[in-house]
Amino acid sequence: MIQITTVEQERTRLRDEIFAGLRLPQKTLPSKYFYDEIGSLLFDEICGLREYYPTRTEIGIMRDNIDSIAREIGPDCLLVEYGSGASVKIRLLLDHLERIAGYVPIDISAEHLLTSVDELSRAYPALRIFPVPADYTQDFELPEIEVKHKKKVIFFPGSTIGNFTPVEARNFLGHVSEVTGEDGGLLIGVDLKKEVTILHTAYNDSRGITADFNKNMLVRLNREFGADFDLDAFRHTAVWNAHHGRMEMHLISIREQTVHVDGERLHFRRGESILTEYSYKYGLEQFASVAAPYFHVEKVWTDARSWFSVQYLTRVSPARAPRA
């Protein structure tokens, strides 16, 4: 069963993660904490921006290939979505999969999750939905779901796998393989390598929505930990890190300053940054190698420009997977 934690335990865990990152030479904050209710709504807005190609490209790939995708997944599956958010892409699957046994949306923002579930319940009254408010980056097990199904299929859309380092991504996929169980599958969105100018524009939109999304991390710290971050004293920027093959989002201190967080003092030099997110971009063979210990890539669908990919992976037998 999913581990149940008290509000105080969750706050302590969050505090420990925050301070562990803010004490590093390169200050960091965990990107999963973007997604409170406000952050989730801002990300939904980002997904609709002209400059932000991943969402519309992935949806286009799915629409163009939905019959092929549905055949790969097959009938009578229990569909589990990691990071369900607004549950937009899932509707393509719900409309085309044969005899879905049930749908399990998992999201860290409970408020956002329940709103989406309410909308889906009205749109698909016969669908059995089992919402799970949880942090899927932590070890957890699905609750007991009493529905007959041939296999579990994890749906992990977007470019979220890029928010892990390759080593972290491999470990995460190892956990996913345990959740899917025997004969399980994974339908995943993987952002591909492309011209840096396209990436830079996507993560530095002209309307400043991504900047608001980035700074909302500080708003959350001010609200939940009594911090005194001055939002005007930090600016958003996103840059390409060629050495690591990833986009990075930073909040840069525009002056020397001291910030108080939960009774502790944190000093920032002028120009010093907090790394709030990175997004790795993969080649197809490179990602297959990352996934290989736990999953085999069965099918890849891409757009005409090969900017993005949707991939269906099947679970490798535990006898062939490495021991943790």
C-alpha positions as CSV (number, residue, x, y, z in Angstrom):
1,M,0.0,0.0,0.0
2,I,1.0,3.6,-0.4
3,Q,2.8,4.9,2.7
4,I,0.6,7.3,4.6
5,T,2.5,10.2,6.1
6,T,1.3,12.9,8.4
7,V,1.3,16.6,7.4
8,E,4.2,17.1,9.8
9,Q,6.2,14.2,8.4
10,E,5.6,15.5,4.9
11,R,6.7,19.0,5.9
12,T,9.9,17.6,7.6
13,R,10.7,15.6,4.4
14,L,10.2,18.6,2.2
15,R,12.3,20.8,4.5
16,D,15.1,18.3,4.5
17,E,15.1,18.1,0.7
18,I,15.0,21.9,0.3
19,F,17.9,22.5,2.7
20,A,20.0,19.7,1.3
21,G,19.8,21.4,-2.1
22,L,20.2,25.0,-0.9
23,R,23.4,24.1,1.0
24,L,25.2,22.7,-2.1
25,P,27.8,24.7,-4.0
26,Q,25.3,24.9,-6.9
27,K,22.1,25.6,-5.0
28,T,19.2,23.5,-6.1
29,L,15.5,23.0,-5.4
30,P,13.7,19.8,-6.3
31,S,11.6,20.5,-9.5
32,K,8.7,18.3,-8.3
33,Y,7.8,21.1,-5.9
34,F,6.8,23.3,-8.8
35,Y,3.5,21.5,-8.7
36,D,1.3,22.9,-6.0
37,E,-2.1,24.0,-7.3
38,I,-0.8,27.3,-8.7
39,G,2.2,25.7,-10.2
40,S,0.1,23.0,-11.9
41,L,-2.2,25.7,-13.4
42,L,0.8,27.7,-14.6
43,F,2.3,24.6,-16.3
44,D,-1.0,23.9,-18.0
45,E,-0.7,27.5,-19.4
46,I,2.9,26.8,-20.5
47,C,1.7,23.8,-22.4
48,G,-0.5,26.0,-24.5
49,L,2.2,28.5,-25.4
50,R,3.3,28.9,-29.1
51,E,7.0,28.5,-28.1
52,Y,6.5,25.4,-26.0
53,Y,6.7,22.6,-28.6
54,P,6.7,19.4,-26.5
55,T,3.0,19.3,-25.6
56,R,1.5,20.1,-29.0
57,T,4.1,17.9,-30.7
58,E,3.4,14.9,-28.5
59,I,-0.4,15.3,-28.9
60,G,0.1,15.5,-32.7
61,I,2.2,12.3,-32.6
62,M,-0.5,10.5,-30.5
63,R,-3.4,11.7,-32.7
64,D,-1.6,10.7,-35.9
65,N,-0.7,7.2,-34.5
66,I,-3.4,6.5,-32.0
67,D,-4.6,3.3,-33.7
68,S,-1.1,1.9,-33.8
69,I,-0.6,2.9,-30.2
70,A,-3.8,1.2,-29.1
71,R,-2.8,-2.0,-30.9
72,E,0.5,-2.1,-29.1
73,I,-1.1,-1.6,-25.7
74,G,-3.9,-4.1,-26.4
75,P,-7.3,-4.7,-24.6
76,D,-8.2,-5.1,-21.0
77,C,-5.4,-3.1,-19.5
78,L,-5.2,-1.2,-16.2
79,L,-3.9,2.2,-17.3
80,V,-1.8,4.0,-14.7
81,E,-0.7,7.6,-15.5
82,Y,2.2,9.1,-13.7
83,G,1.9,12.9,-13.3
84,S,-1.7,13.1,-14.7
85,G,-2.0,16.8,-14.4
86,A,-4.9,18.2,-16.5
87,S,-5.5,14.7,-18.0
88,V,-5.6,16.0,-21.6
89,K,-3.5,13.4,-23.4
90,I,-5.1,10.5,-21.6
91,R,-8.4,11.2,-23.4
92,L,-6.9,10.1,-26.7
93,L,-6.2,6.7,-25.0
94,L,-9.5,6.5,-23.3
95,D,-11.3,7.1,-26.6
96,H,-9.3,4.4,-28.5
97,L,-8.2,1.6,-26.2
98,E,-10.3,-1.5,-26.1
99,R,-12.1,-2.4,-22.9
100,I,-10.0,-0.4,-20.4
101,A,-10.2,-2.2,-17.0
102,G,-9.6,1.0,-15.1
103,Y,-7.6,4.2,-14.9
104,V,-5.3,5.2,-12.1
105,P,-4.1,8.8,-12.2
106,I,-1.2,9.7,-9.9
107,D,-0.3,13.3,-9.2
108,I,1.6,15.2,-6.5
109,S,-1.0,18.0,-6.4
110,A,-4.1,16.5,-4.8
111,E,-6.3,19.5,-5.6
112,H,-5.4,19.5,-9.3
113,L,-5.8,15.7,-9.4
114,L,-9.3,15.7,-7.9
115,T,-10.4,18.5,-10.3
116,S,-9.2,16.5,-13.3
117,V,-10.8,13.3,-12.0
118,D,-14.2,15.1,-11.5
119,E,-14.0,16.3,-15.1
120,L,-13.1,12.9,-16.5
121,S,-15.9,11.2,-14.5
122,R,-18.4,13.4,-16.2
123,A,-16.9,12.8,-19.6
124,Y,-16.5,9.0,-19.1
125,P,-19.2,7.9,-16.7
126,A,-18.5,4.2,-17.2
127,L,-14.8,4.4,-16.6
128,R,-13.6,3.2,-13.2
129,I,-11.1,5.8,-11.9
130,F,-8.8,5.2,-8.9
131,P,-7.0,8.6,-8.1
132,V,-3.8,8.4,-6.1
133,P,-2.4,11.6,-4.7
134,A,1.3,10.7,-4.4
135,D,4.8,11.6,-5.2
136,Y,5.7,9.1,-7.8
137,T,9.4,9.9,-7.6
138,Q,9.4,8.2,-4.2
139,D,9.1,4.5,-3.6
140,F,5.4,3.5,-3.4
141,E,3.1,0.6,-4.3
142,L,-0.3,1.0,-5.9
143,P,-3.3,0.4,-3.6
144,E,-5.1,-2.9,-4.1
145,I,-7.4,-2.3,-7.1
146,E,-10.0,-5.0,-7.5
147,V,-10.5,-5.0,-11.3
148,K,-9.7,-7.8,-13.7
149,H,-7.0,-6.9,-16.2
150,K,-4.5,-8.6,-18.5
151,K,-1.7,-6.2,-17.7
152,K,-0.7,-2.9,-16.2
153,V,0.4,-0.1,-18.6
154,I,2.1,3.0,-17.3
155,F,1.5,6.2,-19.2
156,F,4.2,8.7,-18.6
157,P,3.7,11.5,-21.1
158,G,5.5,14.8,-21.6
159,S,9.3,15.1,-21.3
160,T,9.3,14.4,-17.6
161,I,11.7,11.6,-17.9
162,G,14.3,14.3,-18.9
163,N,14.0,15.8,-15.4
164,F,16.0,12.9,-14.1
165,T,19.7,12.4,-14.8
166,P,20.3,9.3,-16.9
167,V,21.3,7.3,-13.8
168,E,18.2,8.5,-11.9
169,A,16.1,7.8,-15.0
170,R,17.3,4.2,-15.1
171,N,16.6,3.7,-11.4
172,F,13.2,5.3,-11.8
173,L,12.4,2.9,-14.7
174,G,13.5,0.1,-12.5
175,H,10.8,1.1,-10.0
176,V,8.2,1.5,-12.8
177,S,9.0,-2.1,-14.0
178,E,8.1,-3.3,-10.5
179,V,4.8,-1.4,-10.6
180,T,3.9,-2.8,-14.1
181,G,4.6,-6.4,-13.0
182,E,4.8,-9.3,-15.4
183,D,3.8,-8.6,-19.1
184,G,3.5,-4.8,-18.2
185,G,4.2,-2.0,-20.5
186,L,5.2,1.7,-20.5
187,L,4.0,4.4,-22.9
188,I,6.4,7.3,-22.5
189,G,7.1,10.6,-24.0
190,V,10.8,11.3,-24.7
191,D,12.1,14.7,-25.9
192,L,14.7,14.4,-28.6
193,K,17.9,16.4,-29.3
194,K,17.4,19.4,-31.6
195,E,18.7,22.9,-32.4
196,V,19.5,24.8,-29.3
197,T,17.6,27.9,-30.5
198,I,14.4,25.9,-30.5
199,L,15.1,24.8,-26.9
200,H,16.0,28.2,-25.7
201,T,12.8,29.8,-27.1
202,A,10.7,27.0,-25.5
203,Y,12.1,27.6,-22.0
204,N,12.2,31.4,-22.2
205,D,8.7,32.3,-23.5
206,S,8.0,35.8,-24.5
207,R,5.0,36.2,-22.1
208,G,7.0,35.3,-19.1
209,I,4.8,32.4,-18.0
210,T,7.7,30.1,-17.5
211,A,9.4,32.8,-15.4
212,D,6.3,32.9,-13.2
213,F,6.2,29.1,-13.0
214,N,9.9,29.1,-11.9
215,K,9.4,31.9,-9.3
216,N,6.3,30.1,-7.9
217,M,8.8,27.8,-6.2
218,L,9.9,30.8,-4.1
219,V,6.3,31.8,-3.5
220,R,5.7,28.3,-2.1
221,L,8.7,28.6,0.2
222,N,7.5,32.0,1.4
223,R,4.0,30.6,2.1
224,E,4.9,27.2,3.6
225,F,8.2,27.9,5.4
226,G,7.9,31.6,6.3
227,A,10.7,32.4,3.9
228,D,11.3,36.0,2.8
229,F,12.4,35.6,-0.8
230,D,12.0,38.8,-2.7
231,L,10.8,37.7,-6.1
232,D,12.0,40.9,-7.7
233,A,15.5,40.1,-6.5
234,F,15.6,36.9,-8.7
235,R,15.3,36.5,-12.4
236,H,14.5,33.4,-14.4
237,T,16.7,32.1,-17.1
238,A,17.0,28.8,-19.0
239,V,20.2,27.7,-20.7
240,W,21.6,24.8,-22.7
241,N,24.2,22.8,-20.9
242,A,26.1,21.1,-23.8
243,H,28.3,19.0,-21.5
244,H,25.3,17.2,-20.0
245,G,23.0,17.5,-23.0
246,R,20.2,19.2,-21.0
247,M,18.3,22.4,-20.7
248,E,18.6,24.0,-17.2
249,M,16.2,26.5,-15.5
250,H,17.8,28.8,-13.0
251,L,16.7,31.6,-10.6
252,I,19.6,34.1,-10.5
253,S,20.1,36.5,-7.6
254,I,20.4,40.0,-9.1
255,R,22.1,41.3,-6.0
256,E,24.0,40.1,-2.9
257,Q,21.4,39.2,-0.3
258,T,20.5,37.1,2.7
259,V,17.2,35.1,2.7
260,H,15.6,33.5,5.8
261,V,14.0,30.1,5.4
262,D,12.3,28.4,8.3
263,G,14.6,30.2,10.8
264,E,17.8,29.7,8.9
265,R,19.9,32.3,6.9
266,L,21.0,31.6,3.4
267,H,23.4,34.0,1.7
268,F,23.3,34.7,-2.1
269,R,26.1,36.3,-4.0
270,R,25.2,38.6,-6.9
271,G,24.8,36.3,-10.0
272,E,24.5,33.2,-7.9
273,S,21.8,30.9,-9.1
274,I,19.4,28.2,-7.8
275,L,19.1,25.3,-10.3
276,T,15.4,24.5,-10.2
277,E,15.0,22.1,-13.1
278,Y,16.9,20.3,-15.9
279,S,15.6,18.5,-18.9
280,Y,17.8,16.0,-20.7
281,K,17.3,15.6,-24.4
282,Y,17.9,12.1,-25.9
283,G,18.8,10.4,-29.1
284,L,16.7,7.3,-29.7
285,E,19.5,4.8,-29.2
286,Q,20.7,6.7,-26.2
287,F,17.3,6.4,-24.5
288,A,16.9,2.7,-25.4
289,S,20.3,2.2,-23.6
290,V,19.1,3.9,-20.5
291,A,15.9,1.9,-20.4
292,A,17.5,-1.4,-21.5
293,P,18.0,-3.0,-18.1
294,Y,14.3,-2.9,-17.3
295,F,12.4,-2.3,-20.6
296,H,12.7,-3.1,-24.3
297,V,11.6,-0.5,-26.8
298,E,9.0,-2.1,-29.0
299,K,7.8,0.8,-31.0
300,V,8.7,4.5,-31.5
301,W,6.5,7.2,-33.1
302,T,7.9,10.6,-33.9
303,D,6.8,13.8,-35.6
304,A,8.0,14.7,-39.1
305,R,10.9,16.9,-37.7
306,S,11.9,14.3,-35.1
307,W,11.6,16.8,-32.3
308,F,9.8,14.5,-30.0
309,S,9.0,10.8,-29.6
310,V,6.3,8.6,-28.1
311,Q,7.6,5.1,-27.3
312,Y,6.0,1.9,-26.2
313,L,8.3,-0.3,-24.0
314,T,7.7,-3.8,-22.6
315,R,9.0,-5.0,-19.3
316,V,12.2,-7.1,-19.4
317,S,12.1,-10.4,-17.4
318,P,13.4,-9.8,-13.9
319,A,15.8,-12.7,-14.5
320,R,17.5,-10.5,-17.1
321,A,17.3,-7.2,-15.2
322,P,20.2,-6.2,-12.9
323,R,19.8,-6.5,-9.2
324,A,19.5,-3.1,-7.3
